[in-house]
């Protein structure tokens, strides 16, 4: 029977070989997913496309096909997945990994002939995701010239050089140029042979090795895919020669992961390392672009979101402040000339879905958090996008303030306005989440300008107090005991939304109201306590009750328990957990239940969002690493001033 455990910061699965253990990994160039059987289920390069449609790994010992119901042990940590199993008298270890900087995936089969001499053979065949390539081609690179190159590449599939093999003394190298300049290359050790040829590329090969009783030998495979003659290219033969160094780098990365003293159990160590790895893995450098992409499905085009970037950045601020500094500079360079902030900044510093209501506040707050935690005030005078970072922060909040009314609150105009994190819900008017962020941003600027511009600092502080008072006067519902979701002249959405926890984190709510909010969240949003909802014990609902007006929700949020309409968002669950920590309440359920539940479902890297009744979001999602905050700042004082 399958079981899970935690050892030395690693996730461990014990069960039958046929059970897939999908483990997502990423370095500066690539994202990939190992499947727990020696296969590769996903592979993409930042700013490019998904390469693999399918990938099958078949093993045999002494001519006997591997028993897929043999027992196995799978260890997962950082960028390494290790599978240990036995079959037909041989002990087999499969290691799959990536290093930090190379666009290559490494696989090693270590075979020990425990009982008799053994002949181990491994066969690989695969299919490529040409549809993803076509989508990328037409969405980002379509020109008349490129169309001609595409036609030439397709019609010229028999031209010499599209596919070729090189036999070295110790390896077989397979070089496939599939279409246009898309390559898919392998280097394979052992007695290796290229097999099936589908006229466009070699898509099957086999390799074998003879192992005498008591001996241990290895077969190795290196795969690299992408575009030749650009940043993504890696020579597989060279990578094979550097195989041991690449593995040493992958091990060193794991050994270098911090584990705070507050992580006392094996579960907590594995939880923290999983989250830390997720956040750091989502940091990418593409030319001048340096920042955190949201997750593995948000890498093409590479882009960093103001909100995702904020929550991801503060999760690693204590351990990797230099990455956060770069994130601030990249976000600053993506601000529109008039001061509007988009949802995200693309790798070319153009905006992605412009003019969002939460983005400006997140920029100012992140700048403040970085300065107060690190003490590095030099960033305020750094130039990005033609202005100093501090000037940019002041400008974006000035632009955002144009949405203020006489109350001091922001008014989201228009019945179909969904330009904040909750972009599948039309929230018109005063939105508690946006207002709390705005209040915090004004406070952040009052602190950032205190030394250089004291009069301006005082004005920011006065505005902060006005917005804080208006939130408590207008958006607090005394009968319910929490802040309403949103409110306008015609309608008040009184469901309890987990994103209103920002009122607690940022000190908008007085102590009695903060405790009331948290107790109501405990009662209605922690699924184990909410006996009205019927999906069971799975984590924290993002809202409850669900949205009543069907016209207020769209796309995935149209359905209860899905996306913004009740799905669990681990980053918000962690934010809520931290708020409970601040007030001395039991916070472990919202902090860890989402993680435990997803491990039970076979998700071994943090998920973007999930639901017990609907499809899940992206894996290896950056802001889902926010749970680190509870272990990095276990006194509950992260949001407190430090000077």
C-alpha positions as MATLAB code, in Angstrom:
seq = 'XXXXXXXXXXXXXXXXXXXXXXXXXXXXXXXXXXXXXXXXXXXXXXXXXXXXXXXXXXXXXXXXXXXXXXXXXXXXXXXXXXXXXXXXXXXXXXXXXXXXXXXXXXXXXXXXXXXXXXXXXXXXXXXXXXXXXXXXXXXXXXXXXXXXXXXXXXXXXXXXXXXXXXXXXXXXXXXXXXXXXXXXXXXXXXXXXXXXXXXXXXXXXXXXXXXXXXXXXXXXXXXXXXXXXXXXXXXXXXXXXXXXXXXXXXXXXXXXXXXXXXXXXXXXXXXXXXXXXXXXXXXXXXXXXXXXXXXXXXXXXXXXXXXXXXXXXXXXXXXXXXXXXXXXXXXXXXXXXXXXXXXXXXXXXXXXXXXXXXXXXXXXXXXXXXXXXXXXXXXXXXXXXXXXXXXXXXXXXXXXXXXXXXXXXXXXXXXXXXXXXXXXXXXXXXXXXXXXXXXXXXXXXXXXXXXXXXXXXXXXXXXXXXXXXXXXXXXXXXXXXXXXXXXXXXXXXXXXXXXXXXXXXXXXXXXXXXXXXXXXXXXXXXXXXXXXXXXXXXXXXXXXXXXXXXXXXXXXXXXXXXXXXXXXXXXXXXXXXXXXXXXXXXXXXXXXXXXXXXXXXXXXXXXXXXXXXXXXXXXXXXXXXXXXXXXXXXXXXXXXXXX';
ca = [
       0.000    0.000    0.000;
       1.300    3.455   -0.930;
       2.651    5.688    1.820;
       4.307    9.064    2.149;
       6.940   10.305    4.554;
       9.505   13.066    4.975;
      13.238   12.625    5.429;
      16.045   15.206    5.507;
      13.866   17.828    3.878;
      12.759   15.493    1.082;
       9.322   14.190    0.168;
       9.287   10.384    0.075;
       6.782    8.110   -1.672;
       6.667    4.328   -1.218;
       4.403    2.302   -3.478;
       4.176    0.459   -6.777;
       6.309    1.515   -9.716;
       3.346    2.142  -12.015;
       2.043    4.936   -9.773;
       3.274    8.214  -11.222;
       4.949   10.719   -8.891;
       4.873   13.956  -10.847;
       7.619   16.251   -9.561;
       8.130   19.684  -11.112;
      11.580   21.223  -11.217;
      12.961   24.444  -12.626;
      16.207   26.331  -13.061;
      16.962   29.708  -14.637;
      16.151   28.465  -18.135;
      13.764   25.535  -17.990;
      10.831   23.941  -16.254;
      10.256   20.209  -16.347;
       8.318   17.448  -14.675;
       9.698   14.010  -13.835;
       7.111   11.251  -13.484;
       8.638    8.864  -10.947;
       9.307    6.112  -13.496;
      12.291    7.616  -15.299;
      10.053    9.466  -17.745;
       9.722   13.183  -18.440;
       6.138   14.383  -18.589;
       6.779   18.095  -19.168;
       9.645   20.183  -20.489;
       9.684   23.830  -21.540;
      12.135   26.704  -21.751;
      11.339   30.199  -20.534;
       9.894   32.350  -23.334;
       9.423   29.336  -25.583;
       6.926   26.471  -25.636;
       6.092   23.032  -24.254;
       8.326   20.502  -26.002;
       6.961   17.113  -24.998;
       3.665   15.516  -25.947;
       4.613   12.153  -24.418;
       7.752   10.370  -23.222;
       7.995    6.664  -22.403;
      10.802    4.979  -20.516;
      10.981    1.151  -20.724;
      13.421   -0.961  -18.726;
      14.304   -4.637  -18.909;
      16.661   -6.964  -17.043;
      18.005  -10.051  -18.839;
      15.378   -9.614  -21.534;
      12.445   -9.490  -19.108;
      10.317   -6.316  -19.340;
      10.242   -4.474  -16.034;
       7.391   -5.349  -13.671;
       5.445   -2.111  -13.259;
       3.937   -3.433  -10.033;
       7.325   -3.787   -8.394;
       7.792   -1.748   -5.225;
       9.630    1.558   -5.399;
      10.817    4.398   -3.206;
      10.823    7.915   -4.619;
      12.703   10.808   -3.006;
      11.999   14.362   -4.186;
      13.792   17.550   -3.221;
      15.060   20.634   -5.028;
      15.764   19.720   -8.641;
      16.323   15.991   -8.049;
      13.983   13.029   -8.154;
      15.455    9.652   -7.185;
      13.629    6.345   -7.744;
      14.850    3.112   -6.144;
      13.477   -0.294   -7.094;
      14.492   -3.922   -7.719;
      13.669   -6.396  -10.455;
      14.895   -9.795  -11.621;
      17.899   -9.860   -9.300;
      19.005   -6.282   -9.998;
      18.766   -3.180   -7.809;
      17.960   -0.125   -9.902;
      18.263    3.544   -8.977;
      17.013    6.206  -11.393;
      18.176    9.757  -10.767;
      16.731   12.661  -12.736;
      17.822   16.224  -12.192;
      18.797   19.611  -13.566;
      21.565   21.942  -12.483;
      21.045   25.666  -11.901;
      21.929   27.233  -15.244;
      21.941   24.682  -18.073;
      19.061   23.936  -20.423;
      19.411   20.189  -20.048;
      17.742   17.323  -18.225;
      19.950   14.573  -16.825;
      18.954   10.950  -16.173;
      21.107    8.227  -14.655;
      20.304    4.525  -14.258;
      22.485    2.883  -11.609;
      22.276   -0.916  -11.760;
      23.673   -3.279   -9.173;
      23.630   -6.991  -10.054;
      22.693   -8.260   -6.608;
      22.041  -11.941   -7.347;
      23.361  -12.867  -10.826;
      25.006  -11.305  -13.858;
      22.570   -8.896  -15.462;
      22.001   -7.215  -18.785;
      20.098   -3.976  -18.237;
      18.460   -2.262  -21.180;
      16.525    0.975  -21.315;
      14.443    2.118  -24.287;
      13.042    5.626  -24.733;
      10.453    6.837  -27.210;
       8.678   10.158  -27.287;
       6.328   12.487  -29.139;
       6.790   16.237  -29.557;
       4.293   19.000  -28.913;
       4.274   20.628  -32.334;
       0.935   22.286  -31.533;
       2.580   24.263  -28.748;
       5.384   25.272  -31.124;
       2.848   26.456  -33.700;
       0.965   28.488  -31.113;
       4.189   30.141  -29.996;
       5.205   30.778  -33.611;
       1.999   32.521  -34.598;
       1.596   34.434  -31.334;
       5.123   35.816  -30.973;
       7.182   35.396  -34.157;
       4.803   35.454  -37.130;
       6.174   37.449  -40.071;
       6.210   36.835  -43.819;
       9.898   35.976  -43.595;
       9.373   33.525  -40.747;
       6.419   31.975  -42.569;
       8.709   31.273  -45.487;
      11.257   29.723  -43.159;
       8.526   27.585  -41.642;
       7.458   26.312  -45.052;
      11.048   25.645  -46.011;
      11.664   23.816  -42.767;
       8.585   21.632  -43.210;
       9.090   20.818  -46.878;
      12.784   20.355  -46.377;
      12.503   17.640  -43.781;
      14.758   15.361  -45.794;
      17.555   17.929  -46.054;
      20.794   16.668  -44.578;
      21.258   17.939  -41.069;
      17.663   17.722  -39.886;
      18.575   14.567  -38.011;
      21.837   12.862  -37.456;
      23.682   10.619  -35.062;
      27.255   10.778  -33.852;
      28.899    7.700  -32.375;
      31.620    8.446  -29.870;
      33.642    5.840  -28.012;
      31.546    6.295  -24.885;
      28.251    7.719  -26.097;
      25.695    8.058  -28.862;
      24.641   11.605  -29.739;
      21.313   12.168  -31.501;
      20.745   15.615  -32.971;
      17.231   16.391  -34.188;
      16.316   19.677  -35.838;
      12.600   19.115  -35.872;
      11.066   22.154  -37.513;
      12.461   25.584  -38.283;
      15.343   25.763  -35.745;
      13.643   23.753  -32.974;
      16.071   21.106  -31.747;
      15.571   18.028  -29.565;
      18.914   16.351  -28.837;
      20.076   13.388  -26.758;
      23.389   12.016  -25.560;
      23.289    8.390  -24.367;
      25.982    6.190  -22.835;
      26.279    2.393  -22.888;
      25.723    0.179  -25.904;
      23.354    2.676  -27.510;
      21.439    2.581  -30.783;
      19.018    4.939  -32.522;
      15.844    3.076  -33.502;
      12.647    4.467  -34.996;
      12.978    7.209  -37.592;
       9.744    9.051  -38.406;
      11.263   11.025  -41.309;
      11.341   14.249  -39.305;
      13.357   13.167  -36.305;
      14.702   10.115  -34.469;
      12.186    9.452  -31.729;
      13.289    6.132  -30.246;
      16.589    4.825  -28.963;
      17.856    2.066  -26.689;
      20.931    1.522  -24.575;
      22.184   -1.449  -22.597;
      24.945   -2.421  -20.216;
      26.263   -5.748  -18.883;
      26.727   -5.929  -15.126;
      28.583   -8.784  -13.425;
      27.257  -10.119  -10.144;
      28.245   -7.793   -7.309;
      29.129   -4.943   -9.673;
      27.446   -1.575  -10.143;
      27.323    0.200  -13.504;
      25.526    3.225  -14.910;
      23.686    4.328  -18.029;
      23.237    8.025  -18.587;
      20.994   10.194  -20.765;
      21.145   13.932  -21.359;
      18.276   15.716  -23.117;
      18.268   19.305  -24.310;
      15.613   21.036  -26.406;
      14.987   24.578  -27.552;
      16.249   26.814  -30.315;
      19.716   26.511  -31.739;
      22.037   29.511  -31.681;
      20.258   31.365  -28.891;
      20.308   31.526  -25.079;
      18.553   28.168  -24.736;
      21.040   26.013  -26.622;
      23.070   23.398  -24.773;
      25.349   20.837  -26.437;
      24.303   17.436  -25.076;
      27.717   15.865  -25.674;
      29.352   18.585  -23.612;
      26.684   18.185  -20.936;
      27.363   14.454  -20.788;
      31.053   15.132  -20.236;
      30.047   17.426  -17.352;
      27.430   15.034  -15.951;
      29.052   14.578  -12.530;
      29.558   18.320  -12.094;
      25.900   18.930  -12.950;
      24.773   16.415  -10.335;
      27.115   17.936   -7.768;
      25.545   21.333   -8.492;
      22.040   19.902   -7.988;
      23.091   18.386   -4.649;
      24.844   21.595   -3.581;
      21.648   23.537   -4.294;
      19.716   21.287   -1.905;
      22.433   21.401    0.751;
      22.358   25.203    0.554;
      18.639   25.468    1.273;
      17.934   27.097    4.616;
      15.962   25.277    7.289;
      14.936   27.636   10.113;
      15.143   26.450   13.719;
      11.371   26.834   13.871;
      11.101   23.814   11.536;
      11.272   21.079   14.131;
       9.669   18.032   12.515;
      10.631   16.174    9.360;
       7.335   17.305    7.831;
       8.089   20.962    8.554;
      11.582   20.677    7.086;
      10.237   19.108    3.890;
       7.403   21.653    3.750;
       9.775   24.603    4.112;
      12.283   23.299    1.588;
       9.544   22.567   -0.918;
       8.246   26.113   -0.605;
      11.682   27.712   -0.641;
      12.639   25.768   -3.753;
       9.410   26.826   -5.453;
       9.968   30.533   -4.886;
      13.650   30.494   -5.853;
      12.968   28.286   -8.884;
      10.511   30.845  -10.247;
      13.188   33.541  -10.343;
      14.348   34.026  -13.945;
      16.851   36.215  -15.727;
      16.152   36.897  -19.408;
      18.374   39.711  -20.613;
      17.640   42.757  -18.437;
      14.492   41.095  -17.072;
      15.145   39.739  -13.592;
      12.235   38.649  -11.495;
       9.825   35.988  -10.307;
       7.516   34.486  -12.891;
       4.226   33.258  -11.463;
       4.519   29.544  -12.226;
       5.261   26.938  -14.846;
       2.309   27.901  -17.060;
       3.256   31.592  -16.921;
       6.691   31.409  -18.538;
       5.836   32.158  -22.173;
       6.008   35.047  -22.482;
       8.095   35.377  -19.348;
       6.434   37.900  -17.061;
       6.338   38.914  -13.434;
       3.096   39.974  -11.779;
       2.989   42.780   -9.231;
       0.808   40.762   -6.853;
       2.337   37.301   -7.403;
       5.764   38.888   -7.274;
       4.997   40.573   -3.957;
       3.902   37.455   -2.091;
       6.682   35.356   -3.671;
       9.328   37.959   -2.881;
       8.489   38.445    0.783;
       8.577   34.679    1.270;
      12.316   34.640    0.447;
      13.218   38.159    1.568;
      15.060   36.902    4.638;
      17.204   34.402    2.741;
      17.529   35.834   -0.778;
      17.184   39.643   -0.554;
      19.183   40.152   -3.754;
      16.447   38.427   -5.752;
      13.837   40.707   -4.207;
      15.910   43.774   -5.084;
      15.984   42.684   -8.710;
      12.227   42.052   -8.641;
      11.598   45.628   -7.460;
      13.771   47.059  -10.240;
      12.063   44.951  -12.911;
       8.598   45.970  -11.716;
       9.693   49.613  -11.661;
      10.874   49.387  -15.254;
       7.459   48.073  -16.334;
       5.374   50.984  -15.061;
       3.557   52.936  -17.779;
       4.741   56.481  -18.447;
       1.535   57.895  -16.967;
       2.003   55.907  -13.751;
      -0.424   53.064  -14.393;
       0.649   49.602  -13.326;
      -0.352   46.581  -15.395;
      -1.120   43.172  -13.991;
       2.368   42.019  -15.002;
       5.588   43.127  -16.701;
       6.798   41.064  -19.647;
      10.420   40.183  -20.386;
      10.570   43.086  -22.871;
       9.156   45.443  -20.204;
       5.873   45.873  -22.010;
       2.732   45.546  -19.948;
       0.528   42.500  -19.611;
      -3.131   43.433  -19.088;
      -2.776   47.071  -18.111;
      -4.063   49.289  -15.304;
      -4.809   47.073  -12.317;
      -6.106   48.335   -8.996;
      -3.888   46.258   -6.727;
      -0.608   46.422   -8.668;
       0.403   50.004   -7.697;
      -0.124   49.306   -4.011;
       1.853   46.073   -4.178;
       4.763   47.919   -5.783;
       4.914   50.524   -3.024;
       4.466   47.933   -0.277;
       7.157   45.626   -1.669;
       9.602   48.515   -1.865;
       8.832   49.369    1.748;
       9.126   45.764    2.926;
      12.471   45.402    1.166;
      13.900   48.588    2.677;
      12.662   48.004    6.233;
      13.758   44.359    6.355;
      17.176   44.778    4.685;
      17.983   48.364    5.626;
      19.119   48.910    2.020;
      17.936   52.442    1.254;
      20.144   52.740   -1.818;
      17.420   51.130   -3.905;
      15.270   54.241   -3.485;
      17.652   56.197   -5.716;
      18.232   53.428   -8.261;
      16.890   54.336  -11.687;
      14.562   52.028  -13.574;
      12.286   53.075  -16.395;
      13.788   56.570  -16.430;
      12.951   57.423  -12.806;
      14.242   56.573   -9.386;
      12.419   53.727   -7.711;
      11.025   56.037   -5.039;
       9.767   58.473   -7.681;
       8.036   55.574   -9.403;
       6.387   54.458   -6.167;
       5.066   57.964   -5.554;
       3.865   58.260   -9.130;
       1.928   54.983   -9.224;
       0.107   55.819   -6.001;
      -0.661   59.319   -7.288;
      -2.162   57.753  -10.403;
      -4.108   55.214   -8.363;
      -5.445   58.039   -6.186;
      -7.385   59.321   -9.189;
      -9.912   56.602   -8.353;
     -10.480   58.052   -4.870;
     -13.811   59.622   -3.981;
     -14.685   61.920   -1.098;
     -14.394   59.025    1.386;
     -10.738   58.525    0.560;
     -11.494   55.016   -0.718;
     -10.822   53.785   -4.235;
     -13.916   53.267   -6.343;
     -13.684   50.541   -8.960;
     -15.934   51.877  -11.672;
     -17.919   49.887  -14.201;
     -20.063   46.787  -13.692;
     -17.527   44.488  -15.400;
     -14.393   45.625  -13.619;
     -12.206   42.666  -12.685;
      -8.766   44.235  -12.682;
      -7.242   42.907   -9.480;
      -6.199   39.437   -8.237;
      -9.836   38.291   -8.267;
     -10.043   38.638  -12.032;
     -12.892   36.165  -12.528;
     -15.294   38.204  -10.389;
     -16.836   41.571  -11.260;
     -16.332   43.574   -8.065;
     -17.583   47.108   -8.569;
     -17.263   49.911   -6.035;
     -15.364   49.647   -2.760;
     -13.423   46.373   -2.553;
     -12.066   45.707    0.935;
      -8.991   43.904   -0.379;
      -7.986   46.794   -2.671;
      -8.730   49.401   -0.005;
      -6.544   47.662    2.589;
      -3.676   47.466    0.125;
      -4.106   51.133   -0.718;
      -4.030   52.106    2.953;
      -0.852   50.079    3.429;
       0.744   51.670    0.347;
       0.062   55.161    1.720;
       1.603   54.134    5.010;
       4.580   52.637    3.173;
       5.215   55.925    1.367;
       4.897   57.862    4.606;
       7.758   55.776    5.985;
       9.864   55.833    2.833;
       9.705   59.650    2.585;
      10.019   60.388    6.292;
      13.681   61.401    6.168;
      13.859   63.022    2.740;
      10.456   64.736    2.559;
       8.910   65.025    6.046;
       5.990   67.233    4.979;
       5.039   64.818    2.203;
       5.432   61.966    4.665;
       2.892   63.563    6.986;
       0.399   63.992    4.134;
       0.737   60.326    3.222;
       0.171   59.382    6.847;
      -2.947   61.584    7.054;
      -4.332   59.970    3.922;
      -3.552   56.542    5.338;
      -5.541   57.329    8.480;
      -8.452   58.622    6.392;
      -8.587   55.453    4.282;
      -8.211   53.247    7.367;
     -11.131   55.038    9.058;
     -13.277   54.782    5.911;
     -12.644   51.032    5.647;
     -13.827   50.589    9.215;
     -16.792   52.966    8.840;
     -18.063   51.793    5.455;
     -16.961   48.203    4.916;
     -17.309   46.696    8.382;
     -20.466   44.619    8.863;
     -21.326   44.609   12.563;
     -23.920   41.880   12.250;
     -21.571   39.506   10.423;
     -18.488   40.425   12.414;
     -16.205   40.901    9.416;
     -15.521   43.229    6.491;
     -17.773   42.807    3.466;
     -16.212   41.625    0.234;
     -17.246   44.671   -1.806;
     -19.914   47.324   -1.868;
     -21.490   49.810   -4.262;
     -24.650   51.912   -4.469;
     -26.778   49.008   -5.635;
     -25.331   45.912   -4.012;
     -23.263   44.701   -1.077;
     -21.500   41.334   -1.369;
     -21.540   40.124    2.220;
     -19.772   36.829    1.742;
     -16.562   36.409    3.739;
     -13.561   36.615    1.420;
     -10.160   35.369    2.535;
      -8.492   38.282    0.730;
      -9.908   40.640    3.387;
      -7.243   39.202    5.707;
      -5.132   42.105    4.413;
      -7.046   44.267    6.919;
      -5.520   42.178    9.704;
      -2.004   41.812    8.277;
      -1.640   45.546    7.718;
      -3.165   46.702   10.981;
      -6.264   48.226    9.379;
      -8.558   46.297   11.707;
      -8.514   47.208   15.424;
      -7.642   44.248   17.645;
     -11.234   43.307   18.489;
     -12.274   43.394   14.847;
      -9.157   41.527   13.745;
      -9.944   38.704   16.168;
     -13.575   38.688   15.002;
     -12.480   38.427   11.364;
     -10.127   35.548   12.131;
     -12.682   33.656   14.205;
     -15.227   33.962   11.409;
     -12.663   32.781    8.875;
     -11.957   29.845   11.137;
     -15.667   29.055   11.284;
     -16.641   29.568    7.640;
     -13.484   29.278    5.522;
     -11.646   26.406    7.205;
     -13.454   23.571    5.477;
     -13.069   21.169    8.398;
     -15.228   23.496   10.532;
     -17.812   24.533    7.949;
     -20.544   21.914    8.139;
     -22.663   23.757    5.570;
     -20.252   23.185    2.686;
     -20.252   19.633    1.321;
     -16.823   19.117   -0.198;
     -15.193   17.824    2.961;
     -11.931   18.670    4.706;
      -9.614   20.028    2.017;
      -8.304   23.395    3.183;
      -9.409   27.025    3.190;
     -12.267   28.251    1.007;
     -11.454   31.549   -0.673;
     -15.023   32.777   -0.062;
     -18.106   31.603    1.762;
     -20.973   31.680    1.075;
     -20.382   31.392   -2.666;
     -21.225   34.339   -4.919;
     -24.995   34.547   -5.337;
     -25.409   36.744   -8.428;
     -24.409   34.498  -11.335;
     -23.701   37.618  -13.348;
     -20.928   38.636  -10.957;
     -18.712   35.643  -11.765;
     -17.119   34.549  -15.018;
     -15.035   31.694  -16.436;
     -13.646   29.305  -13.777;
     -15.190   31.270  -10.928;
     -18.636   30.594  -12.374;
     -18.760   27.364  -10.369;
     -18.876   26.965   -6.561;
     -15.640   25.643   -5.020;
     -13.720   26.742   -8.120;
     -11.046   29.401   -8.549;
     -12.104   32.663   -6.821;
     -15.474   31.194   -5.880;
     -14.377   28.933   -3.033;
     -11.216   27.242   -4.281;
      -8.201   27.081   -1.961;
      -5.351   29.458   -2.854;
      -2.337   28.361   -0.786;
      -0.807   31.838   -0.710;
      -3.965   33.311    0.801;
      -4.252   30.344    3.153;
      -0.707   31.149    4.294;
      -1.488   34.862    4.653;
      -4.481   33.924    6.800;
      -2.290   31.537    8.816;
       0.195   34.322    9.469;
      -2.604   36.623   10.626;
      -3.689   33.946   13.097;
      -0.087   33.635   14.283;
      -0.007   37.398   14.877;
      -2.939   37.050   17.264;
      -1.786   33.908   19.032;
      -4.368   31.643   17.410;
      -3.832   28.107   16.144;
      -2.598   28.600   12.578;
      -1.331   25.164   11.536;
      -4.478   24.069    9.677;
      -4.513   26.883    7.081;
      -0.729   26.744    6.890;
      -0.366   23.060    6.048;
      -3.699   21.449    5.163;
      -3.482   22.485    1.502;
      -0.022   20.897    1.302;
      -1.088   17.643    2.936;
      -4.221   17.414    0.795;
      -2.244   17.861   -2.420;
       0.347   15.285   -1.420;
      -2.559   12.875   -0.986;
      -3.593   13.710   -4.558;
      -0.049   13.200   -5.886;
       0.880   16.877   -6.280;
       4.443   17.010   -5.022;
       5.079   20.696   -5.701;
       2.984   23.662   -4.497;
      -0.158   24.235   -6.541;
      -1.577   27.595   -7.674;
      -5.120   26.830   -6.535;
      -7.188   23.690   -6.152;
     -10.652   22.390   -5.483;
     -11.965   18.989   -4.412;
     -14.487   19.078   -7.270;
     -12.743   20.869  -10.154;
      -9.400   20.877  -12.012;
      -6.389   22.337  -10.223;
      -4.141   25.189  -11.280;
      -0.467   25.299  -12.168;
       2.127   23.439  -10.104;
       5.394   24.911   -8.807;
       3.531   28.198   -8.300;
       5.701   30.973   -6.866;
       3.351   32.742   -4.487;
       2.194   29.449   -3.015;
       5.563   29.526   -1.233;
       4.276   32.161    1.199;
       3.965   29.612    4.003;
       7.708   30.131    4.580;
       6.810   33.372    6.332;
       5.470   31.526    9.381;
       8.816   29.776    9.858;
      11.082   32.669    8.882;
       9.291   35.110   11.213;
       7.778   32.817   13.862;
       7.138   35.690   16.270;
       4.408   36.967   13.960;
       6.187   40.299   13.501;
       6.978   40.425    9.790;
       4.557   43.287    9.112;
       5.653   45.277   12.173;
       7.828   48.366   11.730;
      11.559   48.015   12.314;
      12.674   51.576   12.929;
];
